[in-house]
Amino acid sequence: MRCRLCPETVEPEVTILNLTILAPGRPDLVLPIPFVPDDKGHAFALKDGTAYSFRFSFTVSNNIVSGLKYSHTVWKTRVKVENQKVMLGTFSPQQEPYTYKAEEDSTPSGIFARGSYSARLKFVDDDGKVYLDMKYSFEIRKDWPA
């Protein structure tokens, strides 16, 4: 039997708003979540051998989220080429979105690095609650898309 006078613990809610790809000398590429694929099914395209970083914005509501982390795994032709896991921290609810900027990285270069990649982006807390689990594909090209 539930106590009617006892307050219910409200679960935290985390909403990932967008992902922004930052590359020197290029306009910021803001991708709303979920991604909208192009006619080839890719969420975005990057130039090979280029420095880039990404930034994402998210909101927390209802309650404190403890131990929020994200993982990002990338495959090319079913071979895992990258696996990142990053602890973001503990966040309390607020009206303004939180922003996280990842460290700069660079895309692989050369003819064999070009082509389609598949990826999975996942946000989860210490309790194992999943806030986003998204699969998508992207492309690495010789040149930036027009």
N, C-alpha and C positions, 0 to 999 in steps of 0.2 A: 504494500500500500504506500502511496506517495504522500509525503507531508505537504499539505496545501500552503503552509506558512513558510516552508523552507524555500529560499531562492534557488532557482534552477541555474546551473552553471551553463553559460552560453558558450558555445564553441566559437573559436576565432574563425574569421573568414578572410582569406587572402585572395585578392583578385589581381592577376598579372594584366596590366593595361596594354603595354606595348614593348617592343624590342626595337632599339635604334642601332643601326650599324654606322660606325664612325670611321672614316678613312681620310687621311690627310689630303687636302686639295679637292675633296669631293663633297657635295652637299650631304647632310645627314639623311640616311634612309630610315624613315620611321615606319615600322611594320605593326599594324594593329593585330591584336591576338583575338581570335585565331587568324593565322596568315591566310592571305588570299592568293592562291597560286596563279601563275600566268598560263598561257595556252599550252606550254610544255609541262605544266604541273610543278614548276619551281616557285618557291616563295620569293627568291631573290637570286642575284648573280653577283659574283665578285671577280675581280681581275686576278690572275695568277701572280704570285710573287709580290703581293701588296700588303703593306702594314694596315691593320684594322683593329678596332676594339668594338665592343658592344656595350650598350647601356639598356637597362630595363627599368620600368616604373611599375610599382605595385601599391595597392592599398591594403590596409589591415583594418577590419572592423569587428565589432562585438566583444572581443577579448584579446588578451596578449597572445601572440603566437611565439612559441618557444622553439629555438633551434631550427629556424627556417634555413633550408639549403636547396641548392639546385644541382642537377647533374645534366650534363650535355654529352651525348655520345654521337659520333659521326662514323658512317660507313661509306666505303666506296667499293662497289661490286661485291657486297657481302663481307668485306674485310674491315674490321674495326680499325680506324685510323686515328681516332682521338676519343679519349674518355676523361672528362673533367668532372670533379665534384668539389663544390665550394660551399662552405658554411657562411651564411649571410649574417646570422645572429638572431636575437630576440627582439621583437618589435611590438609596441603597444598601438592600440587603435588611434587613428588621427584622421582628420579631414584631408590634409594634403598628402599626395602620394610620396612614397619613399622612392629613391633612385639609387641604383647600384651600377657602377661602371667597372667593367672587367679590365684586366691588364691587357696591354697591347700585344697582339700576336701577328703572325703573317700567314698568308695563304701559301700553300705549296706552289712551286713553279715548274714550268716545263710541260712538254706535250703530254706526258703520262699523268700529270696532276690535273689536267683539264678534264671536264666532263661533269656528270651528275653525281651528287652525293645525297645520301639519305641521313636523317638525323632525328634524334629524340631529345626533347627538352622536358625536364621534370622538376617540379617544385614540391617538396615534402617537408613536414616538420618532425620534431623529436618523437611525437606520438605515432608517426607513420601516416598521418593524414596527408593525402595527395591533393594539392590545390590546382595543379596543371600537369598533364601528361600528354604531350603533343608530339606527333611525328610529322615530319615535313621533308621536302627535298630542296636542294639548292644547286647552283651550277657554278663552276669555276671556268672562266673563259680567258682567252688570250688578251682581250681588251674589255674595258668597262662597257656595260650595255648603254645604248644610245639614250 
